[in-house]
Each structure stands twice: as C-alpha cells, then as structure tokens.
C-alpha cells in the first residue's frame, strides 16, 4: 500500500484512534501518542457565534495554482466572495498532529456545513499541497475524492512548480523545509508548522489556527461569526 493511500486511511481511522486512547491498555508498555485536541470533544463550551469579534489580521493574497483537473486557477478565483477555510498540507504526511489533523477538522466542519444549507452556500474549504513534485493534480484529485461529501465545496489544489508555490507560502507566512538524509538527498517528508486560515468574503484573514487550537467546534463558531449578514 502506497504512503499516500495510507495517509488517507489514517485520516479515516483517526477518530477511532482518539477514542481508543481513552481506554486503559494493560498489554503494552508503549507510550501512547498524544493526539491534538481537535480529535476529541472540546473540554469547554464553544463560544456562541456572533457574541465575539474577529478583527482582520491582514490580506489573504492571491497566487497561481492548479486544480485537480490540471487547469490553471488562482486563489482569489477560488475564494470568490465566499468565507474560506484554507489549509496547507501534503498528502503523504503521516504525522497525526500535522496535515491529517487539518484534513480531519475540515472534514468535521464539512459535515456541519452539509446540515445547514444557508451556511454551506457561503463557505468553501480549500486544501493546497506543499509538495507539487509528488502531489500532482491527479494525486490531489484522488486524495480529495475520499473527503468529498454532498454539496459542500472543498477544493484540493497544487502548484505548477515550487517557485510559484513558494511565493504563496511566503505571503501566508507558511514555514516549510523539505527534509534531507545524512547525505543531503531530499526525502519525501517535510518540516512545517501547521496553520489553518479563516478568510472572510472580502479576502481578509480573520483567524489562524495552530494544532493546539484547531478544533471543529471553534472553527465552525468562527465561520458563523464572520459570515456576512443576509
């Protein structure tokens, strides 16, 4: 089984893994992996949407990308006038608290959007690959197919080259370093800081989530807080 397909299956089984860590295991002395809060129930009530504000943090800039069919698109073309949840990932990431966390949380938000027609039509989910060399449009399309549900827009994008991608990463202050072995040869893994961005309908960043703060309840409350009033 390839690493990319393994990563998809890992995402689908993570809720079970999170639940299993709440049960005692007496047959193993291995230290259990600590999963990020986004995989489990929130330990405090999520803020009620609209009872707080999220001031703009800066502009969400544009950039040239490819969609899963290989067609050239721009970020702003994808954003349109929607409220956007943007994540940067790569499909072979196997760190449960890295890219799989972002995709899992977006998947949980997707379920909530699917249940609310008035909200879903104004929101779009966007996942952009760090790894254009390996995450081709076809790979992103196959990866994204595992998470497409109903009528909620979720776009899986990649870049034509690392140069075009790096301009976007710089604009979003997204840190990425491709790992190398002891001989300096490039590996398939990357070192990066997981960040997920909430962007309003005027293309302004309204929140940035780290692994310790990325949770479906919080993200969905924030989405509903910044949605324009009809």
PESULDA-V979643 format. One record per residue. N is the residue number from 0. RES is the residue in three letters. PHI is phi in degrees with one decimal (NA if undefined). PSI is psi in degrees with one decimal (NA if undefined). Layout:
N_RES_PHI_PSI + N_RES_PHI_PSI
//
This chain:
0_UNK_NA_129.6 + 1_UNK_-70.5_159.2 + 2_UNK_-62.0_-38.7 + 3_UNK_-66.0_-42.9 + 4_UNK_-67.1_-33.8 + 5_UNK_-62.0_-40.4 + 6_UNK_-63.3_-38.8 + 7_UNK_-63.7_-45.4 + 8_UNK_-65.1_-35.0 + 9_UNK_-59.5_-43.2 + 10_UNK_-62.0_-39.7 + 11_UNK_-72.0_-22.5 + 12_UNK_-102.1_-4.3 + 13_UNK_-60.8_-39.0 + 14_UNK_-58.2_-36.8 + 15_UNK_-67.8_-38.3 + 16_UNK_-64.1_-40.5 + 17_UNK_-64.0_-41.3 + 18_UNK_-66.2_-38.4 + 19_UNK_-65.3_-25.7 + 20_UNK_-74.9_-9.2 + 21_UNK_-88.0_-3.8 + 22_UNK_-106.6_145.0 + 23_UNK_-70.6_142.5 + 24_UNK_-120.2_117.0 + 25_UNK_-101.9_-5.7 + 26_UNK_-99.8_-0.7 + 27_UNK_-134.9_142.6 + 28_UNK_-100.3_1.9 + 29_UNK_-67.8_140.6 + 30_UNK_-73.3_123.5 + 31_UNK_-67.8_147.2 + 32_UNK_-71.0_136.1 + 33_UNK_-87.9_116.8 + 34_UNK_-89.0_150.9 + 35_UNK_-62.4_155.3 + 36_UNK_-58.1_-24.1 + 37_UNK_-63.4_-16.6 + 38_UNK_-86.1_-14.2 + 39_UNK_-122.6_177.3 + 40_UNK_-64.7_143.2 + 41_UNK_-65.8_135.9 + 42_UNK_-83.7_-0.7 + 43_UNK_-145.7_158.0 + 44_UNK_-63.8_134.7 + 45_UNK_-65.8_145.8 + 46_UNK_-61.9_144.6 + 47_UNK_-71.4_127.3 + 48_UNK_-54.3_136.6 + 49_UNK_87.8_-6.3 + 50_UNK_-92.3_1.9 + 51_UNK_-146.8_169.7 + 52_UNK_-121.4_156.3 + 53_UNK_-127.8_89.4 + 54_UNK_-60.5_147.4 + 55_UNK_-58.7_140.3 + 56_UNK_-104.1_-8.8 + 57_UNK_150.4_175.0 + 58_UNK_-81.7_141.4 + 59_UNK_-91.0_104.0 + 60_UNK_-75.4_169.1 + 61_UNK_-89.4_172.7 + 62_UNK_-177.9_152.5 + 63_UNK_-88.8_129.5 + 64_UNK_-140.7_-178.8 + 65_UNK_-123.5_139.0 + 66_UNK_-85.1_-178.0 + 67_UNK_-71.3_-9.4 + 68_UNK_-93.5_-5.2 + 69_UNK_92.9_0.2 + 70_UNK_-77.0_144.0 + 71_UNK_-72.1_131.9 + 72_UNK_-139.5_164.5 + 73_UNK_-116.3_156.0 + 74_UNK_-57.8_-45.8 + 75_UNK_-65.0_-31.0 + 76_UNK_-64.3_-39.9 + 77_UNK_-70.6_-40.9 + 78_UNK_-62.5_-41.2 + 79_UNK_47.9_-128.2 + 80_UNK_-113.3_29.7 + 81_UNK_-92.2_161.8 + 82_UNK_-82.1_129.9 + 83_UNK_-117.5_139.1 + 84_UNK_-112.2_115.9 + 85_UNK_-112.7_127.3 + 86_UNK_-125.4_145.9 + 87_UNK_-107.0_125.4 + 88_UNK_-140.8_174.0 + 89_UNK_-139.1_144.4 + 90_UNK_-71.5_-21.8 + 91_UNK_-93.4_7.5 + 92_UNK_-64.5_127.3 + 93_UNK_-112.7_7.8 + 94_UNK_-81.8_111.9 + 95_UNK_-56.3_-29.0 + 96_UNK_-96.7_15.3 + 97_UNK_-110.8_-123.3 + 98_UNK_-57.4_-41.6 + 99_UNK_-58.2_-32.8 + 100_UNK_-63.0_-47.2 + 101_UNK_-59.0_-45.5 + 102_UNK_-69.8_-35.9 + 103_UNK_-62.8_-47.5 + 104_UNK_-64.5_-43.3 + 105_UNK_-61.7_-35.3 + 106_UNK_-64.7_-38.1 + 107_UNK_-68.3_-37.9 + 108_UNK_-65.9_-39.2 + 109_UNK_-56.2_-41.7 + 110_UNK_-61.9_-38.8 + 111_UNK_-71.6_-38.3 + 112_UNK_-64.4_-38.6 + 113_UNK_-61.9_-26.2 + 114_UNK_-87.0_-2.1 + 115_UNK_-135.4_94.0 + 116_UNK_-60.6_-35.1 + 117_UNK_-68.4_-27.3 + 118_UNK_-89.7_-42.4 + 119_UNK_-62.0_-31.9 + 120_UNK_-69.4_-15.1 + 121_UNK_-106.6_4.0 + 122_UNK_-125.3_143.1 + 123_UNK_-136.9_136.7 + 124_UNK_-99.9_138.7 + 125_UNK_-136.6_125.7 + 126_UNK_-119.8_123.7 + 127_UNK_-114.6_132.1 + 128_UNK_-79.9_140.2 + 129_UNK_-74.0_-16.9 + 130_UNK_-122.9_70.5 + 131_UNK_-63.4_-25.4 + 132_UNK_-65.7_-37.6 + 133_UNK_-105.3_-33.2 + 134_UNK_-89.5_74.7 + 135_UNK_-70.1_169.2 + 136_UNK_-54.2_-40.4 + 137_UNK_-63.1_-42.4 + 138_UNK_-64.0_-43.8 + 139_UNK_-64.9_-35.6 + 140_UNK_-65.4_-44.0 + 141_UNK_-65.3_-42.2 + 142_UNK_-62.0_-46.2 + 143_UNK_-66.6_-29.2 + 144_UNK_-59.2_-29.5 + 145_UNK_-69.8_-14.5 + 146_UNK_-120.0_0.7 + 147_UNK_-75.1_126.5 + 148_UNK_-136.5_116.6 + 149_UNK_61.4_-135.2 + 150_UNK_-102.1_5.4 + 151_UNK_-79.3_127.4 + 152_UNK_-72.4_123.6 + 153_UNK_-140.5_113.8 + 154_UNK_-103.2_134.8 + 155_UNK_-115.0_113.3 + 156_UNK_-120.5_157.7 + 157_UNK_-140.1_179.7 + 158_UNK_-113.1_158.5 + 159_UNK_-72.9_-30.3 + 160_UNK_-153.9_164.0 + 161_UNK_-66.0_-32.4 + 162_UNK_-61.4_-47.4 + 163_UNK_-68.2_-35.2 + 164_UNK_-66.2_-42.0 + 165_UNK_-61.3_-32.3 + 166_UNK_-64.3_-39.1 + 167_UNK_-68.5_-45.4 + 168_UNK_-59.8_-40.5 + 169_UNK_-62.7_-43.8 + 170_UNK_-63.5_-32.4 + 171_UNK_-97.3_10.4 + 172_UNK_53.8_43.8 + 173_UNK_-102.6_115.4 + 174_UNK_-85.3_126.2 + 175_UNK_-144.9_132.2 + 176_UNK_-132.6_125.9 + 177_UNK_-75.4_129.9 + 178_UNK_-71.9_150.6 + 179_UNK_-128.3_153.7 + 180_UNK_-83.7_-175.0 + 181_UNK_-65.0_-18.7 + 182_UNK_-95.1_3.6 + 183_UNK_86.0_5.0 + 184_UNK_-78.3_136.6 + 185_UNK_-64.5_136.7 + 186_UNK_-101.8_174.6 + 187_UNK_-86.2_-8.1 + 188_UNK_-92.9_162.2 + 189_UNK_-138.0_150.5 + 190_UNK_-101.0_126.0 + 191_UNK_-155.0_161.5 + 192_UNK_-100.0_120.8 + 193_UNK_-70.3_124.8 + 194_UNK_-140.7_134.2 + 195_UNK_-120.3_137.4 + 196_UNK_-115.6_135.0 + 197_UNK_-103.0_123.7 + 198_UNK_-124.6_133.4 + 199_UNK_-86.0_179.4 + 200_UNK_-70.2_-9.9 + 201_UNK_-101.8_15.2 + 202_UNK_63.8_41.9 + 203_UNK_-115.7_137.2 + 204_UNK_-74.0_127.2 + 205_UNK_-112.3_-17.8 + 206_UNK_-162.4_153.1 + 207_UNK_-131.3_127.1 + 208_UNK_-110.2_131.2 + 209_UNK_-97.2_170.3 + 210_UNK_-56.2_-34.4 + 211_UNK_-74.6_-14.3 + 212_UNK_-118.2_-9.3 + 213_UNK_-80.1_107.4 + 214_UNK_-142.7_140.4 + 215_UNK_-56.1_-39.9 + 216_UNK_-63.5_-44.5 + 217_UNK_-68.4_-45.5 + 218_UNK_-62.9_-42.7 + 219_UNK_-67.5_-38.3 + 220_UNK_-63.1_-40.4 + 221_UNK_-66.0_-40.9 + 222_UNK_-57.9_-49.0 + 223_UNK_-67.3_-27.9 + 224_UNK_-69.2_-36.7 + 225_UNK_-96.7_-4.1 + 226_UNK_-60.8_135.6 + 227_UNK_-63.6_142.9 + 228_UNK_-71.6_141.0 + 229_UNK_-98.8_NA
//
